[in-house]
């Protein structure tokens, strides 16, 4: 959240410098998860107003767990064997026919220092160290724990 707010504040400061913008009459807009960021930004900068479109009203743990269950598991299972996905399957999922949201679930399974040239499996999600992530027993549990 700290990084998202910093990015949003930078965007706001840039917008305030544009011709025709009155920096003292700023309204902040956020959609879905961006509504949470917009609320924090509006409060932090003393915006004149806040507009949220379908804000997240559930706790993040519930919303993201449900998202991973409905979208992530459904999409990623096509690249898994017996519910377990390896690095090759994760990389294939990133280039498959899924939506941006579905592919984002695959990105979650990569290590933070992965690059397109050198992808790496997220070892924190591979709890038993077998080189495969069990989508339900390892990934789903980690999603639930992380956002809680």
DRENZAKOL-436865 format. One record per residue (C-alpha): residue number from 1; y, z, x; residue in three letters. Coordinates in steps of 0.02 Angstrom, whole numbers. Example, Ala and Ser with C-alpha at 12.3 -4.5 7.8 and 13.67 -1.06 7.14 Angstrom:
2
+-----+--------+--------+--------+------+
: pos :     c2 :     c3 :     c1 : code :
+-----+--------+--------+--------+------+
:   1 :   -225 :    390 :    615 :  ala :
:   2 :    -53 :    357 :    684 :  ser :
+-----+--------+--------+--------+------+
end
This chain:
148
+-----+--------+--------+--------+------+
: pos :     c2 :     c3 :     c1 : code :
+-----+--------+--------+--------+------+
:   1 :      0 :      0 :      0 :  unk :
:   2 :    117 :     41 :    143 :  unk :
:   3 :     97 :   -136 :    215 :  unk :
:   4 :    115 :   -218 :     44 :  unk :
:   5 :    275 :   -122 :     11 :  unk :
:   6 :    345 :   -169 :    182 :  unk :
:   7 :    308 :   -353 :    148 :  unk :
:   8 :    385 :   -344 :    -25 :  unk :
:   9 :    540 :   -258 :     43 :  unk :
:  10 :    561 :   -394 :    175 :  unk :
:  11 :    547 :   -527 :     39 :  unk :
:  12 :    674 :   -435 :    -66 :  unk :
:  13 :    797 :   -420 :     79 :  unk :
:  14 :    780 :   -607 :    111 :  unk :
:  15 :    809 :   -646 :    -73 :  unk :
:  16 :    965 :   -536 :    -79 :  unk :
:  17 :   1043 :   -644 :     58 :  unk :
:  18 :   1024 :   -806 :    -41 :  unk :
:  19 :   1180 :   -889 :   -113 :  unk :
:  20 :   1210 :   -842 :   -294 :  unk :
:  21 :   1110 :   -680 :   -287 :  unk :
:  22 :   1201 :   -519 :   -327 :  unk :
:  23 :   1109 :   -391 :   -220 :  unk :
:  24 :   1165 :   -250 :   -334 :  unk :
:  25 :   1084 :   -326 :   -488 :  unk :
:  26 :    904 :   -350 :   -435 :  unk :
:  27 :    754 :   -344 :   -550 :  unk :
:  28 :    581 :   -330 :   -474 :  unk :
:  29 :    433 :   -424 :   -550 :  unk :
:  30 :    250 :   -391 :   -522 :  unk :
:  31 :     92 :   -462 :   -597 :  unk :
:  32 :    -77 :   -376 :   -604 :  unk :
:  33 :   -103 :   -280 :   -441 :  unk :
:  34 :     71 :   -335 :   -390 :  unk :
:  35 :    137 :   -226 :   -532 :  unk :
:  36 :     88 :    -73 :   -433 :  unk :
:  37 :    180 :   -138 :   -280 :  unk :
:  38 :    329 :   -191 :   -384 :  unk :
:  39 :    341 :    -19 :   -462 :  unk :
:  40 :    343 :     64 :   -291 :  unk :
:  41 :    470 :    -60 :   -225 :  unk :
:  42 :    586 :    -47 :   -376 :  unk :
:  43 :    586 :    142 :   -361 :  unk :
:  44 :    612 :    138 :   -173 :  unk :
:  45 :    761 :     18 :   -173 :  unk :
:  46 :    845 :     73 :   -334 :  unk :
:  47 :    820 :    -92 :   -424 :  unk :
:  48 :    911 :   -120 :   -587 :  unk :
:  49 :    749 :   -157 :   -676 :  unk :
:  50 :    562 :   -182 :   -666 :  unk :
:  51 :    456 :   -313 :   -753 :  unk :
:  52 :    267 :   -296 :   -748 :  unk :
:  53 :    148 :   -423 :   -821 :  unk :
:  54 :    -25 :   -353 :   -857 :  unk :
:  55 :     -9 :   -208 :   -738 :  unk :
:  56 :   -165 :   -122 :   -672 :  unk :
:  57 :   -189 :     24 :   -788 :  unk :
:  58 :   -361 :     79 :   -728 :  unk :
:  59 :   -387 :    177 :   -569 :  unk :
:  60 :   -408 :     59 :   -421 :  unk :
:  61 :   -585 :    122 :   -390 :  unk :
:  62 :   -636 :     70 :   -566 :  unk :
:  63 :   -543 :    -96 :   -566 :  unk :
:  64 :   -606 :   -156 :   -397 :  unk :
:  65 :   -782 :    -93 :   -424 :  unk :
:  66 :   -790 :   -186 :   -590 :  unk :
:  67 :   -716 :   -341 :   -506 :  unk :
:  68 :   -846 :   -335 :   -367 :  unk :
:  69 :   -986 :   -308 :   -492 :  unk :
:  70 :   -934 :   -449 :   -610 :  unk :
:  71 :   -869 :   -577 :   -488 :  unk :
:  72 :   -929 :   -531 :   -314 :  unk :
:  73 :  -1111 :   -492 :   -352 :  unk :
:  74 :  -1129 :   -643 :   -466 :  unk :
:  75 :  -1056 :   -763 :   -339 :  unk :
:  76 :  -1127 :   -689 :   -179 :  unk :
:  77 :  -1305 :   -674 :   -245 :  unk :
:  78 :  -1319 :   -863 :   -234 :  unk :
:  79 :  -1301 :   -845 :    -44 :  unk :
:  80 :  -1415 :   -694 :    -28 :  unk :
:  81 :  -1602 :   -669 :    -16 :  unk :
:  82 :  -1672 :   -528 :   -120 :  unk :
:  83 :  -1494 :   -463 :   -147 :  unk :
:  84 :  -1457 :   -454 :     40 :  unk :
:  85 :  -1334 :   -570 :    126 :  unk :
:  86 :  -1322 :   -610 :    311 :  unk :
:  87 :  -1177 :   -682 :    410 :  unk :
:  88 :  -1233 :   -861 :    378 :  unk :
:  89 :  -1233 :   -827 :    190 :  unk :
:  90 :  -1062 :   -744 :    194 :  unk :
:  91 :   -986 :   -891 :    289 :  unk :
:  92 :  -1068 :  -1015 :    169 :  unk :
:  93 :   -993 :   -919 :     21 :  unk :
:  94 :   -819 :   -944 :     91 :  unk :
:  95 :   -841 :  -1133 :     80 :  unk :
:  96 :   -939 :  -1136 :    -83 :  unk :
:  97 :   -882 :  -1187 :   -257 :  unk :
:  98 :   -817 :  -1016 :   -308 :  unk :
:  99 :   -644 :   -968 :   -364 :  unk :
: 100 :   -519 :   -891 :   -244 :  unk :
: 101 :   -564 :   -720 :   -316 :  unk :
: 102 :   -750 :   -751 :   -287 :  unk :
: 103 :   -722 :   -807 :   -108 :  unk :
: 104 :   -613 :   -655 :    -76 :  unk :
: 105 :   -766 :   -548 :   -115 :  unk :
: 106 :   -855 :   -638 :     28 :  unk :
: 107 :   -709 :   -607 :    145 :  unk :
: 108 :   -728 :   -422 :    111 :  unk :
: 109 :   -899 :   -431 :    194 :  unk :
: 110 :   -825 :   -489 :    359 :  unk :
: 111 :   -763 :   -376 :    498 :  unk :
: 112 :   -576 :   -354 :    515 :  unk :
: 113 :   -576 :   -442 :    683 :  unk :
: 114 :   -669 :   -595 :    618 :  unk :
: 115 :   -591 :   -765 :    642 :  unk :
: 116 :   -644 :   -934 :    573 :  unk :
: 117 :   -704 :   -977 :    749 :  unk :
: 118 :   -797 :   -812 :    774 :  unk :
: 119 :   -848 :   -735 :    608 :  unk :
: 120 :   -926 :   -562 :    614 :  unk :
: 121 :  -1016 :   -462 :    482 :  unk :
: 122 :   -932 :   -300 :    432 :  unk :
: 123 :  -1047 :   -174 :    516 :  unk :
: 124 :   -974 :    -32 :    413 :  unk :
: 125 :  -1054 :   -115 :    261 :  unk :
: 126 :  -1220 :   -142 :    349 :  unk :
: 127 :  -1267 :     42 :    338 :  unk :
: 128 :  -1446 :     19 :    400 :  unk :
: 129 :  -1397 :   -102 :    541 :  unk :
: 130 :  -1520 :   -240 :    492 :  unk :
: 131 :  -1392 :   -381 :    505 :  unk :
: 132 :  -1389 :   -403 :    316 :  unk :
: 133 :  -1283 :   -320 :    185 :  unk :
: 134 :  -1373 :   -262 :     29 :  unk :
: 135 :  -1247 :   -314 :   -103 :  unk :
: 136 :  -1287 :   -171 :   -221 :  unk :
: 137 :  -1350 :    -30 :   -110 :  unk :
: 138 :  -1225 :    -55 :     32 :  unk :
: 139 :  -1076 :   -162 :    -20 :  unk :
: 140 :  -1053 :   -100 :   -198 :  unk :
: 141 :  -1070 :     81 :   -144 :  unk :
: 142 :   -940 :     53 :     -7 :  unk :
: 143 :   -819 :    -28 :   -131 :  unk :
: 144 :   -837 :    122 :   -246 :  unk :
: 145 :   -812 :    246 :   -104 :  unk :
: 146 :   -668 :    152 :    -22 :  unk :
: 147 :   -557 :    140 :   -175 :  unk :
: 148 :   -601 :    314 :   -238 :  unk :
+-----+--------+--------+--------+------+
end
